[in-house]
Amino acid sequence: MVEADHALDFLLSLNGSEFRLECGYVVKIEARSVAATPHRPQGLKYSLTLHDLAGQRIYGMDNAHGLRRAPEYDHRHVYGRRKLVPYQYRGPAELLEDFYREVDRILIERGLQ
């Protein structure tokens, strides 16, 4: 019997979702099951992004492409930095927690929360 992964099911259920925060910023979530590969051993392709009032992405976490000259696919797009930052994927619940922790930090830093 295969054990259900409710955290993964929840993340996958958010695919295509957009959430407008009270401050007007928008969170977009994409998460799809894909064939497991060496680059995506978890069999998941994801993109979680935060957009400002103008629609500009100011933060994101994804595994859509590899990092330059590195085998990692999981990474963060940090606002104000051109260089991608590797991210250690630990699971779907942790991914959501890590993303929203950074969103909260950004909003606090900008005086929006």
N, CA, C and O of each residue as an XYZ file, in Angstrom:
452
protein
N       0.844     -1.188      0.000
C       0.000      0.000      0.000
C       0.888      1.249      0.000
O       1.853      1.320      0.760
N       0.571      2.217     -0.836
C       1.324      3.463     -0.921
C       0.753      4.437      0.106
O      -0.457      4.651      0.174
N       1.635      5.016      0.891
C       1.217      5.972      1.917
C       0.926      7.327      1.271
O       1.691      7.794      0.428
N      -0.165      7.945      1.665
C      -0.552      9.249      1.116
C       0.389     10.330      1.627
O       0.790     10.324      2.791
N       0.730     11.246      0.751
C       1.543     12.399      1.133
C       0.628     13.622      1.075
O       0.513     14.278      0.039
N      -0.017     13.914      2.196
C      -1.003     14.993      2.223
C      -0.376     16.356      1.970
O      -1.010     17.220      1.363
N       0.852     16.565      2.419
C       1.519     17.850      2.173
C       1.746     18.040      0.678
O       1.538     19.134      0.153
N       2.173     16.982     -0.009
C       2.371     17.068     -1.458
C       1.036     17.285     -2.164
O       0.936     18.110     -3.072
N       0.018     16.547     -1.746
C      -1.307     16.728     -2.348
C      -1.784     18.172     -2.185
O      -2.345     18.757     -3.112
N      -1.558     18.739     -1.004
C      -1.963     20.127     -0.759
C      -1.206     21.084     -1.672
O      -1.816     21.952     -2.296
N       0.124     20.936     -1.759
C       0.918     21.799     -2.633
C       0.429     21.688     -4.076
O       0.250     22.703     -4.749
N       0.214     20.469     -4.552
C      -0.252     20.267     -5.927
C      -1.631     20.891     -6.145
O      -1.930     21.357     -7.245
N      -2.472     20.905     -5.110
C      -3.808     21.502     -5.245
C      -3.736     23.022     -5.425
O      -4.697     23.640     -5.881
N      -2.604     23.618     -5.068
C      -2.432     25.072     -5.200
C      -1.971     25.488     -6.595
O      -1.882     26.683     -6.878
N      -1.676     24.522     -7.475
C      -1.179     24.838     -8.810
C      -2.103     25.827     -9.520
O      -3.312     25.611     -9.613
N      -1.518     26.911    -10.016
C      -2.263     27.936    -10.738
C      -2.923     28.977     -9.843
O      -3.646     29.846    -10.331
N      -2.682     28.895     -8.552
C      -3.308     29.829     -7.610
C      -2.585     31.173     -7.582
O      -1.365     31.254     -7.724
N      -3.378     32.216     -7.393
C      -2.856     33.564     -7.152
C      -3.591     34.114     -5.939
O      -4.820     34.089     -5.882
N      -2.832     34.606     -4.976
C      -3.405     35.149     -3.755
C      -2.997     36.611     -3.614
O      -1.809     36.927     -3.561
N      -3.989     37.505     -3.553
C      -3.698     38.929     -3.340
C      -3.644     39.164     -1.839
O      -4.621     38.934     -1.127
N      -2.496     39.624     -1.370
C      -2.315     39.914      0.041
C      -2.972     41.240      0.384
O      -3.268     42.035     -0.507
N      -3.200     41.480      1.645
C      -3.863     42.705      2.094
C      -3.153     43.961      1.593
O      -3.801     44.967      1.305
N      -1.829     43.907      1.488
C      -1.051     45.066      1.038
C      -1.096     45.263     -0.479
O      -0.568     46.250     -0.990
N      -1.721     44.332     -1.198
C      -1.814     44.441     -2.650
C      -0.811     43.589     -3.400
O      -0.966     43.382     -4.603
N       0.217     43.088     -2.722
C       1.176     42.191     -3.363
C       0.470     40.877     -3.692
O      -0.557     40.548     -3.098
N       1.030     40.132     -4.641
C       0.407     38.892     -5.092
C       1.396     37.732     -4.962
O       2.569     37.846     -5.316
N       0.888     36.617     -4.445
C       1.636     35.363     -4.396
C       1.080     34.471     -5.496
O      -0.133     34.300     -5.617
N       1.985     33.902     -6.302
C       1.591     32.963     -7.364
C       2.269     31.625     -7.077
O       3.445     31.569     -6.717
N       1.504     30.557     -7.243
C       2.033     29.219     -6.976
C       1.760     28.308     -8.164
O       0.631     28.199     -8.645
N       2.819     27.660     -8.621
C       2.718     26.617     -9.630
C       3.411     25.386     -9.058
O       4.528     25.480     -8.550
N       2.758     24.246     -9.138
C       3.337     22.991     -8.644
C       2.700     21.833     -9.402
O       1.487     21.634     -9.358
N       3.547     21.073    -10.099
C       3.054     19.954    -10.898
C       3.914     18.729    -10.665
O       5.120     18.832    -10.441
N       3.284     17.576    -10.720
C       4.034     16.327    -10.692
C       4.680     16.131    -12.061
O       4.055     16.363    -13.096
N       5.931     15.704    -12.050
C       6.663     15.401    -13.278
C       7.422     14.096    -13.044
O       7.518     13.616    -11.915
N       7.948     13.544    -14.098
C       8.766     12.342    -13.948
C      10.007     12.692    -13.132
O      10.635     13.726    -13.357
N      10.347     11.841    -12.204
C      11.560     12.060    -11.402
C      12.788     11.982    -12.302
O      12.892     11.097    -13.151
N      13.716     12.913    -12.107
C      14.970     12.952    -12.848
C      16.079     13.235    -11.841
O      15.791     13.545    -10.685
N      17.336     13.135    -12.255
C      18.414     13.497    -11.331
C      18.308     14.952    -10.855
O      18.743     15.273     -9.749
N      17.731     15.834    -11.685
C      17.591     17.242    -11.321
C      16.357     17.511    -10.463
O      16.331     18.452     -9.670
N      15.341     16.674    -10.633
C      14.106     16.798     -9.845
C      13.745     15.427     -9.273
O      12.742     14.828     -9.661
N      14.571     14.937     -8.347
C      14.351     13.582     -7.825
C      13.031     13.420     -7.083
O      12.542     12.301     -6.932
N      12.450     14.520     -6.620
C      11.188     14.465     -5.901
C       9.993     14.344     -6.841
O       8.863     14.179     -6.382
N      10.234     14.425     -8.177
C       9.141     14.322     -9.145
C       8.186     15.494     -9.076
O       6.981     15.337     -9.273
N       8.727     16.671     -8.796
C       7.919     17.878     -8.615
C       8.584     19.044     -9.327
O       9.789     19.257     -9.192
N       7.803     19.793    -10.079
C       8.272     21.048    -10.673
C       7.459     22.155    -10.009
O       6.229     22.133    -10.036
N       8.153     23.123     -9.412
C       7.450     24.156     -8.653
C       8.013     25.545     -8.915
O       9.167     25.715     -9.308
N       7.150     26.536     -8.679
C       7.531     27.942     -8.741
C       6.600     28.688     -7.803
O       5.385     28.690     -7.997
N       7.169     29.319     -6.788
C       6.415     30.129     -5.836
C       7.002     31.532     -5.920
O       8.201     31.715     -5.710
N       6.166     32.526     -6.227
C       6.684     33.871     -6.436
C       5.848     34.915     -5.710
O       4.651     34.737     -5.483
N       6.518     36.017     -5.351
C       5.889     37.184     -4.743
C       6.061     38.345     -5.707
O       7.163     38.603     -6.191
N       4.959     39.050     -5.987
C       4.975     40.166     -6.938
C       4.507     41.444     -6.251
O       3.589     41.420     -5.431
N       5.146     42.555     -6.593
C       4.783     43.843     -5.988
C       3.555     44.436     -6.679
O       2.939     43.789     -7.526
N       3.206     45.666     -6.315
C       2.009     46.321     -6.848
C       2.061     46.510     -8.360
O       1.017     46.554     -9.011
N       3.250     46.621     -8.920
C       3.410     46.788    -10.360
C       3.450     45.446    -11.092
O       3.579     45.412    -12.316
N       3.342     44.344    -10.352
C       3.384     43.022    -10.966
C       4.783     42.469    -11.141
O       4.954     41.394    -11.715
N       5.782     43.180    -10.658
C       7.184     42.771    -10.769
C       7.481     41.670     -9.758
O       7.132     41.804     -8.585
N       8.123     40.577    -10.193
C       8.515     39.536     -9.248
C       9.619     40.091     -8.359
O      10.638     40.571     -8.855
N       9.418     40.027     -7.056
C      10.451     40.502     -6.141
C      11.082     39.360     -5.352
O      12.123     39.544     -4.722
N      10.458     38.181     -5.380
C      11.048     37.024     -4.716
C      10.468     35.769     -5.343
O       9.312     35.750     -5.764
N      11.267     34.738     -5.401
C      10.761     33.480     -5.929
C      11.611     32.301     -5.527
O      12.800     32.430     -5.233
N      10.968     31.141     -5.522
C      11.648     29.864     -5.283
C      11.156     28.922     -6.366
O       9.951     28.799     -6.588
N      12.089     28.253     -7.044
C      11.660     27.317     -8.086
C      12.742     26.305     -8.401
O      13.868     26.386     -7.909
N      12.370     25.360     -9.230
C      13.325     24.393     -9.764
C      13.104     24.253    -11.271
O      13.191     23.159    -11.827
N      12.819     25.378    -11.915
C      12.507     25.395    -13.336
C      13.739     25.223    -14.222
O      13.625     24.768    -15.360
N      14.893     25.578    -13.717
C      16.121     25.496    -14.519
C      17.300     25.322    -13.580
O      17.206     25.600    -12.384
N      18.399     24.862    -14.129
C      19.595     24.666    -13.318
C      20.310     25.970    -13.036
O      20.118     26.977    -13.718
N      21.137     25.921    -12.016
C      21.988     27.059    -11.692
C      23.199     27.031    -12.605
O      23.672     25.959    -12.982
N      23.692     28.180    -12.956
C      24.852     28.274    -13.838
C      26.030     27.499    -13.252
O      26.429     27.721    -12.109
N      26.569     26.602    -14.042
C      27.746     25.797    -13.687
C      27.593     25.015    -12.382
O      28.573     24.775    -11.678
N      26.363     24.620    -12.065
C      26.130     23.829    -10.856
C      25.005     22.827    -11.134
O      24.125     23.099    -11.951
N      25.028     21.694    -10.475
C      24.003     20.672    -10.732
C      22.657     20.959    -10.069
O      21.669     20.298    -10.388
N      22.597     21.926     -9.156
C      21.357     22.183     -8.425
C      20.284     22.798     -9.317
O      20.572     23.635    -10.172
N      19.068     22.378     -9.106
C      17.917     22.978     -9.770
C      17.100     23.795     -8.778
O      16.569     24.845     -9.140
N      16.990     23.339     -7.543
C      16.225     24.066     -6.530
C      16.990     25.334     -6.160
O      18.164     25.279     -5.794
N      16.303     26.486     -6.261
C      16.982     27.752     -5.974
C      15.981     28.846     -5.631
O      14.768     28.685     -5.766
N      16.545     29.975     -5.176
C      15.753     31.157     -4.821
C      16.204     32.324     -5.693
O      17.387     32.483     -5.994
N      15.229     33.129     -6.084
C      15.490     34.400     -6.759
C      15.301     35.471     -5.687
O      14.174     35.764     -5.290
N      16.380     36.039     -5.231
C      16.320     37.000     -4.145
C      16.269     38.407     -4.718
O      17.070     38.765     -5.581
N      15.321     39.204     -4.233
C      15.157     40.574     -4.725
C      16.447     41.361     -4.549
O      17.079     41.318     -3.493
N      16.823     42.075     -5.590
C      18.000     42.925     -5.536
C      19.309     42.201     -5.804
O      20.373     42.819     -5.809
N      19.235     40.903     -6.025
C      20.447     40.122     -6.312
C      20.280     39.457     -7.661
O      19.250     38.838     -7.930
N      21.264     39.578     -8.492
C      21.204     38.953     -9.810
C      21.538     37.477     -9.736
O      21.073     36.684    -10.554
N      22.344     37.112     -8.755
C      22.786     35.728     -8.624
C      21.711     34.884     -7.940
O      21.125     35.298     -6.940
N      21.464     33.699     -8.489
C      20.524     32.775     -7.871
C      21.170     32.134     -6.651
O      22.385     31.938     -6.614
N      20.364     31.812     -5.668
C      20.845     31.221     -4.425
C      20.315     29.791     -4.344
O      19.105     29.581     -4.427
N      21.202     28.801     -4.183
C      20.721     27.417     -4.066
C      19.755     27.260     -2.891
O      19.878     27.935     -1.869
N      18.805     26.364     -3.060
C      17.823     26.067     -2.016
C      17.830     24.565     -1.787
O      17.838     23.794     -2.746
N      17.827     24.148     -0.552
C      17.795     22.719     -0.212
C      16.345     22.292     -0.015
O      15.758     22.536      1.040
N      15.771     21.656     -1.030
C      14.398     21.171     -0.940
C      14.339     20.034      0.072
O      15.099     19.070     -0.014
N      13.407     20.163      1.052
C      13.275     19.147      2.100
C      11.899     18.504      2.102
O      11.679     17.507      2.790
N      10.983     19.062      1.346
C       9.633     18.526      1.278
C       8.638     19.625      0.968
O       8.976     20.806      1.053
N       7.411     19.258      0.607
C       6.420     20.264      0.214
C       5.997     21.187      1.351
O       5.828     22.387      1.135
N       5.826     20.656      2.547
C       5.429     21.511      3.679
C       6.538     22.501      4.004
O       6.275     23.678      4.252
N       7.768     22.027      4.003
C       8.913     22.892      4.299
C       9.093     23.958      3.221
O       9.465     25.092      3.521
N       8.827     23.592      1.963
C       8.911     24.558      0.865
C       7.939     25.712      1.108
O       8.318     26.879      1.003
N       6.697     25.390      1.429
C       5.704     26.438      1.697
C       6.097     27.268      2.919
O       5.976     28.493      2.903
N       6.562     26.609      3.969
C       6.985     27.331      5.178
C       8.143     28.281      4.881
O       8.127     29.439      5.296
N       9.144     27.782      4.160
C      10.309     28.610      3.829
C       9.906     29.797      2.959
O      10.378     30.916      3.164
N       9.028     29.543      1.986
C       8.586     30.624      1.102
C       7.844     31.701      1.888
O       8.172     32.883      1.781
N       6.853     31.303      2.672
C       6.053     32.295      3.394
C       6.838     32.985      4.503
O       6.533     34.128      4.844
N       7.832     32.327      5.070
C       8.691     32.986      6.054
C       9.427     34.149      5.387
O       9.534     35.232      5.963
N       9.935     33.924      4.171
C      10.641     34.988      3.456
C       9.676     36.080      2.994
O      10.022     37.261      3.032
N       8.484     35.706      2.565
C       7.471     36.695      2.191
C       7.178     37.591      3.381
O       7.147     38.813      3.240
N       6.962     37.003      4.555
C       6.716     37.801      5.767
C       7.880     38.742      6.051
O       7.670     39.909      6.383
N       9.109     38.240      5.922
C      10.288     39.066      6.172
C      10.333     40.257      5.215
O      10.611     41.382      5.630
N      10.063     40.008      3.949
C      10.076     41.077      2.941
C       9.000     42.123      3.250
O       9.259     43.325      3.181
N       7.810     41.666      3.584
C       6.714     42.599      3.863
C       7.013     43.436      5.105
O       6.733     44.634      5.126
N       7.574     42.818      6.132
C       7.953     43.554      7.347
C       9.032     44.576      7.012
O       8.961     45.729      7.438
N      10.034     44.145      6.244
C      11.130     45.041      5.866
C      10.616     46.252      5.098
O      11.173     47.344      5.213
N       9.564     46.066      4.322
C       9.003     47.158      3.527
C       7.897     47.931      4.266
O       7.275     48.833      3.704
N       7.668     47.566      5.516
C       6.659     48.251      6.310
C       5.233     47.960      5.866
O       4.338     48.783      6.058
N       5.024     46.800      5.278
C       3.704     46.448      4.751
C       2.949     45.458      5.632
O       1.848     45.018      5.302
N       3.566     45.121      6.754
C       2.929     44.152      7.644
C       3.149     44.532      9.080
O       2.685     43.833      9.981
